[in-house]
Every structure is written in structure tokens, then in C-alpha cells.
Amino acid sequence: MMRLLKRWQHQISNSVTLRSRKLLGIHRGYFNINGFEMYLDYLDPIDRTIIRDGVYE
């Protein structure tokens, strides 16, 4: 039960972050990843994982 609640909490926080960035119009921009400035879009799932983890291989 606790595992399910944590998963829901994670999904809700991701949803709120995604919606707020989309609403405010700050979903695209330059992000510092591994010492490089990269232009990424937070709405793109692949870019979102790069931004969230801060790692690009």
C-alpha cells in the first residue's frame, strides 16, 4: 500500500511540474548538462529525463 502511495505521489508531482512549466512557458531553454549548455524541451520525454537526471551519455 505504501509503495502505491509513493508512486502516486511521484506521478502527481511530475504532472504538476509538467503542467506548470507548460502554463508558464518555461519548458524550453538552455540547461547545463555535464558542463555543456544544451537547448532542451521539458515537454519531450527524452529531454525531460536528461534535464531531471542531469546526465547525457
DAFEN-V597090 format. One record per pair of residues at least 6 apart in sequence whose ideal C-beta (glycine too) atoms are under 7 Angstrom apart, sorted by sequence separation. I is the first residue (numbers start at 1). GAP is how many residues later the second one is. D is the distance in Angstrom with one decimal. If there is no record, write none. Layout:
I GAP D
I GAP D
//
This chain:
21 6 4.5
41 6 5.1
42 6 5.6
50 6 5.3
30 7 4.9
31 7 5.7
40 7 4.1
30 8 6.9
30 9 5.5
31 9 5.3
42 9 6.0
40 10 6.3
40 11 5.8
28 13 4.8
27 14 6.1
27 15 4.2
27 16 5.0
33 17 6.1
31 20 5.4
21 21 5.2
22 21 6.5
33 21 6.1
34 21 6.8
34 22 5.7
33 23 4.9
//
